[in-house]
């Protein structure tokens, strides 16, 4: 009888383990499939070399059954990856600038994203919310999100805007939820450079909002970038604001040096 019980117990354990491994493999496959998907242009895929989407999302602890908020998705570079990876198993909120009806950057950006999301069923489950820097915004229902992400945005908002955004992210997250930040990193020896933001200041502001710094990563670091360029960060690819002037020089540098920060909303 003891032998039979042991065999049954081992069999059940084996089935449970296989199920766990199967679920993990499924999540892994969804993210890989999203990154490799045909819905992404070759131009966007070329940026993977510098932006490391898989490693970055795994560093933040991304899982395909999470409720995730992407703040200010812009042209939707990361949305193209997050939307299919979460579709059918999780939720994706795109907290984007509202369409004010004016012919300005914010309205055009929102209209462009809405057009993109409506053009492909890959994005059919994305939920858009309104986000305005420096004003309190409900990025997602309070306490509903497992993860809030922002990629290369802090410099656009300024110190006051970042302070508000981090407060909004804190409100949207569940206890134990993650705030993931990727941003052009200002070197410690510089006071200012267009398009870059201080890592020390970002950490200070996140902590002031109530977050704990869980980890930092050099996944998106680029030691070739000294952040001293004629047109700021936009001198580098993919913008290349100088056009053909010194094009090869800036292509050789590659995209900017970036901080990658993982913050956690305390469980208590």
Secondary structure, 3 states (H helix, E strand, C coil): CHHHHHHHHHHHHHHHHHHHHHHHHHHHHHHHHHHHCCCCCHHHHCCHHHHCHHHHHHHHCCCCCCEEEEECCCCCCCHHHHHHHHCCCCEEEEEECCCCCCCCHHHHHHHHHHHHHHCCHHHCCCEEEECCCCCCCCCCCCCCEEEEEEECCHHHHHHHHHHHHHHHHHHHEEEEEEEEEEEEECCCCCCCCCCCECHHHHHHHHHHCCEEEEEEECCCCCCCCCCCCCCHHHHCCCCCCCCCCCHHHHHHHCCCCEEEEEEEECCC
